[in-house]
Amino acid sequence: MSLASRAVEFLARIPPSHTRAVAIRRDIEVVMPDGVPLRTDRYWGRGDGVQPIIVMRSPYGRTGIWALGARVFAERGYQVVLQSCRGTGGSGGDFNAYRHEVEDGLATLAWVEQQPWFCGKVATFGPSYLGIAQWAIATDPPSWLRAMAAPISSARVRAFTYPGGTFSLDSTLSWLLLLAGQRREGRRGLRDQLAARRGLARAFAALPLRDADVAVTGARVPFYQDWLGRIDDDAFWAPVEFDRHLESLTVPVAMVTGWYDMFLPAQLADHQALQATGRDVRLTIGPWKHTDPGLAGESLRDALDWFGRHLLDREVGPRRSRVRLFVGGVRRWLEVDEWPPSARSVRWHLQPGGRLHTRTPEMSAPDRYRYDPADPTPSVGGSLLARSGGPRDNRALESRSDVLVYTSTALVRDLEVIGPITADLRARSSLEHTDFFVRLCDVEPSGTSRNICDGLVRMTPAAWRRGGDGVATVEVQLWPAAHVFRRDHRIRVQVSSGAHPRFARNLGGGEPLATAVTMIVADQQIWHDPEHPSAIVLPIRDATS
């Protein structure tokens, strides 16, 4: 047992190891049907006989945290097959995100079945892209695949690439930088890290966006170019829309995610699809963003429990509910039977004078603001791949002239909000092509305004639903949430037209995403009168719920 695995056992609060003697065979070449070899390592505990197998397929190499994770599993009674995806970590071929994971993943499982150490009990594990590689395998899994643990990932790669119809710019470019770093040998010094950050900043500002990959990596990235140019190409996306197989998936699945994770809405859609068919699926949502160490620890604990039940036929920990949620504001865990739990929908109307209330608004003129893509409304925290995500103080953002703010009076009692959240805006714009961004915040008695959840929708000429007076109904799907607004706190709603660079800014002219360079200012109106009631719709759980 290594010092690092001892530290993981302590910090992640996982069960103690069964053995300290772990054998490793490195750089096995597993040859794919087209002749491409994929580099693979095998870990196993010595002296424990033939053990159940956990397969991990990664584009991030086979060292560091991935090797440590494999060792931790091996110390607890499992064999681990840790493989570098095509075009990464010494494996042959070219990396083309998502495109080879079905064939390569299934071929790897077929190779595992032919090994003398195969025991007929196999599971898959891994977060983020490693989770997506699992969803790819789940398109046609072998009967002996007993369980999946796929934290912070989703089968719906198209959905999280284009949230709300826009483009996930910050997380995509940050991921390209991560992949480029994996291809470089050796540790990067401070100078290299600073240069990488400068390159990322240049990429966020780059126009046209087709040049941003060069600013980040120094070279064209073909799949990035495809993502920019083929947002509406159903034939291009169909082979990697792994969610189309969810209704027939019978493999038990454990999901872990965070309220500030970029995959959250898509992952919850996966969960609901499996839940609706009665599959063996469970869900944990904590107070985390994508890169939080607490999320990694929970994912490991959850997987060990899940695999113990499904591969070792033993109870590793106490039984728990199918859905376990962390409730912000009161910092407690809630166990329920399904997602979303029962709640009543309450409309909190935007009011004149920047007020927010459940009553119908008074007659009033609309609020106005200007969105200038040359000075885009910045993103502050939220659901990002970068460490800068999560809850942040929004007061500086709320002082901008291109952000409208609506705030309730101080609450006289706690208000528990759990479930999907939508905004129902009545709006006009001077442009046919524009965005609307809505954010829900908790305002503390001190005045600090912390973001709970948010969402953006991209408007095109075909998306507008206008009434006879030209005022349109615009629906914005926010990230779901579980949060208690405490007594004496206030509820706040922001309305703006961007969160750059988290979402690619809308330049306003309807030019193609990859080549757009012309920037047009948008004059926006948000209406809030009895005939045009804008509101945020909150799922409220009463004390008896």
Legacy VTK file of the C-alpha trace (Angstrom):
# vtk DataFile Version 3.0
C-alpha trace
ASCII
DATASET POLYDATA
POINTS 545 float
0.000 0.000 0.000
1.547 3.296 -1.121
1.613 6.510 0.888
-0.618 8.088 -1.754
-3.242 5.347 -1.479
-3.122 5.653 2.330
-3.823 9.364 1.923
-6.770 8.603 -0.390
-8.158 6.119 2.144
-8.016 8.769 4.857
-9.186 11.798 2.866
-11.923 10.032 0.884
-13.077 8.026 3.931
-13.179 4.746 2.007
-13.082 1.215 3.501
-9.632 -0.119 4.434
-7.559 -2.051 1.900
-7.552 -5.860 1.695
-3.945 -6.082 0.532
-0.863 -3.929 0.232
0.657 -6.132 -2.474
-0.494 -4.869 -5.875
0.987 -6.243 -9.092
1.051 -4.118 -12.243
1.644 -5.099 -15.839
2.172 -2.008 -17.959
1.915 -1.138 -21.645
-0.062 -4.142 -22.821
-1.017 -3.572 -26.453
-4.679 -4.358 -27.026
-5.212 -4.371 -30.791
-8.463 -2.960 -32.131
-10.310 -4.494 -35.113
-8.727 -1.914 -37.457
-5.229 -2.835 -36.246
-4.665 0.173 -33.951
-2.972 -0.800 -30.637
-4.235 0.773 -27.428
-1.827 0.909 -24.480
-3.297 -0.767 -21.403
-2.173 -1.407 -17.815
-3.499 -4.172 -15.574
-3.551 -3.942 -11.764
-4.393 -6.773 -9.381
-3.911 -7.733 -5.759
-1.509 -10.625 -5.318
-2.732 -13.807 -3.723
-6.482 -13.144 -3.952
-7.299 -15.521 -6.811
-9.386 -14.410 -9.788
-11.021 -11.101 -8.924
-13.828 -9.019 -10.454
-12.622 -6.532 -13.058
-13.052 -2.767 -13.326
-12.400 -1.207 -16.744
-11.318 2.435 -16.993
-10.741 4.056 -20.400
-9.079 7.489 -20.275
-7.756 10.160 -22.670
-5.649 11.631 -19.860
-2.879 9.048 -19.640
-2.338 6.168 -17.192
-0.312 7.930 -14.504
-1.147 10.337 -11.693
-4.649 10.195 -10.263
-5.738 7.500 -12.735
-2.969 5.126 -11.682
-3.708 5.960 -8.054
-7.388 5.183 -8.551
-6.534 1.852 -10.167
-4.293 0.962 -7.217
-6.989 1.895 -4.692
-9.437 -0.486 -6.400
-6.817 -3.247 -6.639
-6.086 -2.928 -2.909
-9.777 -3.653 -2.273
-10.259 -6.886 -4.160
-10.516 -5.893 -7.827
-8.501 -6.241 -10.966
-8.301 -2.998 -12.945
-7.839 -2.565 -16.681
-6.679 1.027 -17.272
-6.503 1.929 -20.953
-5.471 5.023 -22.888
-8.051 6.001 -25.476
-7.061 6.061 -29.123
-4.532 8.774 -29.915
-3.694 9.453 -26.249
-1.241 8.167 -23.619
0.878 6.208 -26.097
-2.036 4.494 -27.837
-2.059 4.432 -31.632
-4.368 6.317 -33.973
-5.725 9.845 -33.732
-7.940 11.170 -30.958
-11.336 12.280 -32.286
-13.554 13.077 -29.297
-16.273 10.447 -28.733
-15.975 8.993 -32.248
-14.107 5.743 -31.522
-15.328 4.965 -28.020
-18.118 2.558 -29.045
-15.955 0.297 -31.202
-12.806 0.590 -29.088
-14.673 0.132 -25.815
-16.563 -2.958 -26.947
-13.409 -4.421 -28.510
-11.589 -3.900 -25.214
-14.343 -5.723 -23.318
-14.130 -8.570 -25.842
-10.358 -8.743 -25.216
-10.955 -8.835 -21.448
-13.318 -11.798 -21.904
-10.574 -13.790 -23.620
-8.018 -13.389 -20.828
-7.248 -16.247 -18.433
-7.943 -13.896 -15.503
-11.495 -13.134 -16.702
-14.067 -14.138 -14.067
-17.370 -13.108 -15.655
-17.890 -10.081 -13.361
-16.955 -6.735 -14.897
-17.806 -3.095 -14.128
-16.765 0.231 -15.639
-15.684 3.357 -13.792
-14.550 6.897 -14.397
-15.637 10.546 -14.333
-16.112 13.098 -17.097
-14.720 11.772 -20.407
-14.137 8.369 -18.748
-17.856 8.393 -17.989
-18.748 9.269 -21.580
-16.612 6.309 -22.694
-18.825 4.153 -20.446
-22.021 5.506 -22.004
-20.532 4.606 -25.389
-19.975 1.001 -24.251
-23.530 0.938 -22.917
-24.868 1.117 -26.482
-24.546 -2.695 -26.670
-23.004 -4.063 -23.462
-22.127 -7.740 -22.971
-24.294 -9.692 -20.545
-21.463 -9.999 -18.029
-21.130 -6.223 -17.568
-22.559 -6.031 -14.055
-22.373 -2.317 -13.142
-21.392 1.196 -14.208
-20.253 4.125 -12.068
-20.270 7.214 -14.298
-19.891 10.406 -12.219
-20.038 13.928 -13.729
-20.768 12.710 -17.255
-23.644 12.198 -19.651
-24.714 10.150 -22.631
-25.921 13.401 -24.270
-22.715 14.903 -25.632
-24.534 17.193 -28.052
-26.679 18.674 -25.281
-23.788 19.754 -23.049
-21.756 21.033 -26.002
-24.547 23.452 -26.962
-26.370 24.396 -23.737
-29.441 26.465 -24.526
-28.502 26.443 -28.216
-25.280 28.379 -27.650
-21.724 26.977 -27.464
-19.909 25.975 -24.263
-16.811 28.044 -25.040
-14.909 28.249 -21.741
-15.186 24.569 -20.843
-14.435 23.420 -24.397
-11.290 25.519 -24.760
-10.156 24.676 -21.229
-10.544 21.004 -22.143
-8.494 21.452 -25.332
-5.755 22.988 -23.191
-5.924 20.017 -20.797
-5.642 17.531 -23.665
-2.741 19.451 -25.203
-0.950 19.386 -21.856
-1.384 15.616 -21.661
0.400 15.213 -24.995
3.482 17.103 -23.768
6.062 15.063 -21.934
7.276 16.083 -18.518
5.914 18.465 -15.933
5.103 22.001 -17.029
6.828 24.772 -15.126
5.328 28.025 -13.917
6.377 29.809 -17.108
4.552 27.229 -19.251
1.450 27.454 -17.073
1.371 31.258 -17.337
1.818 31.033 -21.110
-1.057 28.567 -21.272
-3.313 30.931 -19.329
-2.420 33.794 -21.650
-3.207 31.593 -24.626
-6.553 30.693 -23.125
-7.383 34.364 -22.550
-6.512 35.107 -26.189
-8.700 32.230 -27.286
-11.696 33.509 -25.314
-11.392 36.861 -27.100
-10.642 35.390 -30.518
-12.800 36.175 -33.529
-13.583 34.240 -35.547
-13.938 31.328 -33.129
-12.407 28.950 -35.654
-9.017 30.457 -34.651
-9.445 29.859 -30.926
-8.071 26.291 -30.967
-4.787 27.536 -32.429
-4.533 30.174 -29.693
-4.922 27.436 -27.062
-3.015 24.488 -28.510
-0.878 25.942 -31.309
-2.633 23.822 -33.912
-5.985 23.146 -35.541
-8.150 20.650 -33.669
-10.401 18.946 -36.241
-13.170 17.919 -33.869
-13.337 21.450 -32.431
-13.813 22.777 -35.945
-16.572 20.222 -36.477
-18.324 21.302 -33.270
-18.305 24.944 -34.379
-19.578 24.214 -37.863
-22.008 21.336 -37.382
-24.304 22.334 -34.524
-27.407 21.526 -36.625
-25.992 18.490 -38.452
-28.083 15.595 -37.126
-26.209 13.037 -39.236
-22.900 14.149 -37.722
-24.123 13.884 -34.123
-26.256 10.730 -34.403
-23.370 8.225 -33.916
-22.379 9.801 -30.595
-25.846 10.466 -29.176
-25.465 7.574 -26.759
-28.695 8.430 -24.933
-30.706 6.771 -27.693
-29.861 3.420 -26.075
-30.841 4.288 -22.520
-34.321 2.749 -22.669
-32.830 -0.675 -23.380
-29.891 -0.439 -20.937
-30.198 -2.951 -18.104
-26.779 -2.442 -16.481
-27.119 -0.913 -12.964
-25.774 2.654 -12.981
-24.536 4.882 -10.141
-24.365 8.628 -10.830
-22.622 11.339 -8.828
-22.674 14.998 -9.803
-22.672 18.514 -8.391
-25.076 21.442 -8.480
-22.397 23.472 -10.285
-21.274 20.777 -12.714
-21.459 21.526 -16.438
-22.981 18.092 -17.160
-25.786 18.405 -14.582
-28.894 18.981 -16.768
-27.851 16.339 -19.301
-26.935 13.847 -16.575
-30.288 14.354 -14.861
-32.026 13.731 -18.190
-30.124 10.426 -18.400
-31.166 9.585 -14.853
-34.812 10.335 -15.539
-34.770 8.187 -18.683
-33.410 5.219 -16.696
-35.675 5.947 -13.734
-38.748 5.981 -16.005
-37.985 2.461 -17.247
-37.541 1.119 -13.713
-33.806 0.464 -14.053
-31.436 -0.003 -11.126
-30.041 3.531 -10.962
-29.122 5.838 -8.114
-28.106 9.465 -7.946
-26.053 11.698 -5.659
-25.890 15.480 -6.143
-23.554 17.434 -3.898
-22.410 21.058 -3.462
-19.647 20.670 -6.022
-18.308 21.951 -9.297
-16.596 19.710 -11.847
-13.091 19.811 -10.367
-13.873 19.714 -6.634
-11.831 17.193 -4.595
-14.962 16.479 -2.535
-16.719 15.261 -5.656
-13.806 12.941 -6.479
-13.923 11.476 -2.962
-17.683 10.948 -3.102
-17.394 9.325 -6.538
-14.833 6.834 -5.232
-16.850 6.008 -2.115
-20.006 5.616 -4.147
-18.321 3.351 -6.709
-16.832 1.077 -4.051
-20.248 0.684 -2.470
-21.940 0.108 -5.852
-19.377 -2.444 -7.024
-19.430 -4.211 -3.683
-23.152 -4.794 -4.093
-23.079 -5.773 -7.760
-19.711 -7.530 -8.175
-18.875 -8.876 -4.710
-22.494 -9.475 -3.582
-21.873 -7.811 -0.244
-23.014 -4.749 1.616
-20.138 -2.276 1.784
-22.060 0.434 3.615
-25.529 1.155 4.968
-28.446 1.106 2.573
-29.408 4.498 1.232
-32.191 5.986 -0.864
-32.173 6.039 -4.655
-31.620 9.809 -4.710
-29.443 11.734 -2.277
-29.284 15.536 -2.504
-27.215 18.180 -0.755
-29.406 21.132 0.164
-27.577 24.458 0.058
-28.302 27.221 2.513
-28.773 24.737 5.366
-25.919 22.384 4.363
-27.745 19.120 4.929
-28.322 15.949 2.929
-31.814 14.918 1.851
-32.771 11.386 0.802
-35.753 10.959 -1.540
-37.149 8.215 -3.757
-36.944 9.953 -7.118
-35.762 12.988 -9.033
-37.287 15.498 -9.001
-39.015 15.198 -5.633
-42.587 16.442 -5.333
-42.917 20.238 -5.116
-45.357 22.974 -6.051
-44.491 25.532 -8.710
-44.597 29.157 -7.554
-44.173 32.110 -9.906
-42.050 34.937 -8.552
-42.846 37.875 -10.811
-40.387 40.510 -11.929
-41.758 43.854 -10.762
-41.112 47.506 -11.646
-38.388 49.156 -9.616
-36.273 46.001 -9.510
-38.596 44.182 -7.115
-39.447 40.462 -7.070
-42.738 39.180 -5.629
-45.318 36.441 -6.024
-48.130 38.926 -6.709
-49.099 39.962 -10.251
-47.051 42.969 -11.349
-48.528 46.454 -11.687
-48.900 48.406 -14.914
-45.418 49.583 -15.809
-43.051 50.340 -18.641
-40.531 47.647 -19.577
-36.975 47.717 -18.278
-34.286 48.269 -20.898
-30.612 47.502 -21.316
-28.063 47.335 -24.115
-25.916 44.299 -24.818
-22.670 45.074 -26.630
-20.761 41.974 -27.823
-17.606 44.106 -27.947
-17.926 44.439 -24.148
-19.799 41.211 -23.336
-21.454 40.614 -19.989
-18.875 38.461 -18.171
-19.437 35.083 -16.589
-18.931 34.999 -12.820
-18.653 31.519 -11.316
-21.318 29.016 -12.298
-20.975 25.697 -14.089
-17.473 25.675 -15.542
-14.726 23.138 -16.080
-12.311 25.708 -14.649
-11.690 26.110 -10.927
-13.219 29.593 -11.134
-16.683 28.016 -11.304
-19.152 27.530 -8.463
-20.826 30.112 -6.201
-19.333 33.604 -6.254
-20.225 37.075 -5.011
-22.170 38.684 -7.868
-22.331 42.282 -6.667
-19.796 43.632 -9.175
-21.630 41.870 -12.006
-24.980 43.225 -10.811
-23.675 46.802 -10.923
-23.219 46.649 -14.710
-25.642 48.559 -16.913
-26.277 45.480 -19.062
-27.609 43.423 -16.128
-31.142 43.835 -14.760
-31.652 42.875 -11.115
-34.902 41.979 -9.332
-34.862 41.370 -5.580
-37.460 40.203 -3.062
-37.967 41.675 0.379
-36.282 39.870 3.264
-37.936 36.506 3.820
-39.897 36.039 7.036
-39.364 32.274 6.996
-37.092 29.723 5.307
-38.012 28.856 1.694
-36.892 25.468 0.332
-36.421 25.235 -3.445
-35.703 21.787 -4.923
-36.079 20.748 -8.547
-35.991 22.113 -12.112
-36.177 25.903 -12.436
-37.391 27.929 -15.397
-37.692 31.607 -16.245
-40.685 32.831 -18.214
-39.728 36.181 -19.739
-41.726 38.635 -21.816
-39.177 40.339 -24.005
-38.404 42.383 -27.082
-35.090 42.837 -28.848
-33.832 45.039 -31.627
-32.216 41.931 -33.105
-33.528 38.594 -34.328
-30.343 36.908 -33.135
-29.677 37.442 -29.419
-29.361 35.637 -26.076
-31.118 35.860 -22.735
-29.329 34.783 -19.553
-31.151 34.379 -16.227
-29.490 33.735 -12.860
-30.982 32.984 -9.437
-29.053 34.323 -6.427
-29.295 34.178 -2.637
-28.702 37.611 -1.085
-27.351 37.413 2.450
-28.145 40.050 5.103
-24.623 41.401 4.501
-25.543 42.128 0.872
-23.423 39.371 -0.645
-25.256 37.937 -3.659
-24.299 34.319 -4.407
-25.358 32.503 -7.562
-27.439 29.364 -7.017
-28.187 28.407 -10.627
-28.637 29.951 -14.054
-29.278 29.265 -17.715
-29.102 30.821 -21.158
-31.167 30.523 -24.329
-30.060 31.523 -27.831
-32.772 33.196 -29.878
-32.987 32.858 -33.661
-35.688 34.120 -36.016
-37.481 30.772 -35.790
-37.433 30.760 -31.956
-39.396 33.945 -31.273
-43.005 33.481 -30.103
-44.439 36.974 -30.375
-47.869 38.238 -29.470
-49.826 40.739 -31.521
-48.005 43.618 -29.830
-44.602 42.201 -30.678
-43.736 41.123 -27.133
-42.367 37.586 -27.138
-42.489 34.774 -24.616
-38.959 33.524 -23.934
-38.449 30.435 -21.779
-35.055 29.905 -20.158
-34.222 26.565 -18.566
-31.934 27.122 -15.583
-29.758 24.478 -13.968
-31.771 22.573 -11.319
-31.131 23.389 -7.676
-31.680 22.339 -4.075
-31.377 25.332 -1.797
-33.001 26.866 1.254
-33.270 30.656 1.206
-32.980 31.400 4.910
-35.073 33.795 6.907
-33.844 37.395 6.475
-32.204 36.467 3.153
-33.583 37.758 -0.150
-34.192 36.082 -3.505
-32.611 37.792 -6.486
-33.012 37.270 -10.240
-30.580 38.645 -12.815
-31.514 39.108 -16.479
-28.857 39.857 -19.080
-27.812 38.699 -22.545
-24.605 36.826 -21.968
-22.088 35.188 -19.679
-18.815 35.282 -21.594
-16.637 33.254 -21.975
-18.690 30.502 -20.335
-21.065 30.763 -23.295
-19.897 31.970 -26.696
-21.135 35.549 -27.041
-23.912 36.228 -29.523
-22.541 38.745 -32.026
-26.056 39.608 -33.168
-25.839 39.164 -36.929
-26.737 35.510 -37.326
-23.408 34.667 -38.993
-22.130 31.079 -38.659
-20.596 30.382 -35.254
-17.201 29.432 -36.672
-16.708 32.489 -38.892
-18.759 35.287 -37.288
-16.888 38.562 -36.770
-19.475 41.336 -37.174
-20.682 42.677 -33.819
-24.074 44.385 -33.487
-25.410 45.983 -30.299
-28.765 44.623 -29.052
-31.336 46.867 -27.369
-33.338 44.649 -25.025
-36.654 45.091 -23.221
-37.974 42.994 -20.340
-41.684 43.515 -19.705
-43.438 43.097 -16.357
-47.067 44.193 -16.371
-50.366 42.293 -15.957
-50.526 41.459 -19.676
-46.822 40.636 -19.948
-45.849 39.002 -16.625
-42.220 37.895 -16.552
-41.391 35.443 -13.770
-39.023 32.834 -12.443
-40.810 29.592 -11.572
-39.484 27.981 -8.388
-40.266 24.431 -7.175
-41.171 24.971 -3.522
-41.156 22.171 -0.980
-43.335 22.844 2.038
-42.431 21.677 5.523
-44.690 18.634 5.068
-43.228 17.636 1.672
LINES 1 546
545 0 1 2 3 4 5 6 7 8 9 10 11 12 13 14 15 16 17 18 19 20 21 22 23 24 25 26 27 28 29 30 31 32 33 34 35 36 37 38 39 40 41 42 43 44 45 46 47 48 49 50 51 52 53 54 55 56 57 58 59 60 61 62 63 64 65 66 67 68 69 70 71 72 73 74 75 76 77 78 79 80 81 82 83 84 85 86 87 88 89 90 91 92 93 94 95 96 97 98 99 100 101 102 103 104 105 106 107 108 109 110 111 112 113 114 115 116 117 118 119 120 121 122 123 124 125 126 127 128 129 130 131 132 133 134 135 136 137 138 139 140 141 142 143 144 145 146 147 148 149 150 151 152 153 154 155 156 157 158 159 160 161 162 163 164 165 166 167 168 169 170 171 172 173 174 175 176 177 178 179 180 181 182 183 184 185 186 187 188 189 190 191 192 193 194 195 196 197 198 199 200 201 202 203 204 205 206 207 208 209 210 211 212 213 214 215 216 217 218 219 220 221 222 223 224 225 226 227 228 229 230 231 232 233 234 235 236 237 238 239 240 241 242 243 244 245 246 247 248 249 250 251 252 253 254 255 256 257 258 259 260 261 262 263 264 265 266 267 268 269 270 271 272 273 274 275 276 277 278 279 280 281 282 283 284 285 286 287 288 289 290 291 292 293 294 295 296 297 298 299 300 301 302 303 304 305 306 307 308 309 310 311 312 313 314 315 316 317 318 319 320 321 322 323 324 325 326 327 328 329 330 331 332 333 334 335 336 337 338 339 340 341 342 343 344 345 346 347 348 349 350 351 352 353 354 355 356 357 358 359 360 361 362 363 364 365 366 367 368 369 370 371 372 373 374 375 376 377 378 379 380 381 382 383 384 385 386 387 388 389 390 391 392 393 394 395 396 397 398 399 400 401 402 403 404 405 406 407 408 409 410 411 412 413 414 415 416 417 418 419 420 421 422 423 424 425 426 427 428 429 430 431 432 433 434 435 436 437 438 439 440 441 442 443 444 445 446 447 448 449 450 451 452 453 454 455 456 457 458 459 460 461 462 463 464 465 466 467 468 469 470 471 472 473 474 475 476 477 478 479 480 481 482 483 484 485 486 487 488 489 490 491 492 493 494 495 496 497 498 499 500 501 502 503 504 505 506 507 508 509 510 511 512 513 514 515 516 517 518 519 520 521 522 523 524 525 526 527 528 529 530 531 532 533 534 535 536 537 538 539 540 541 542 543 544
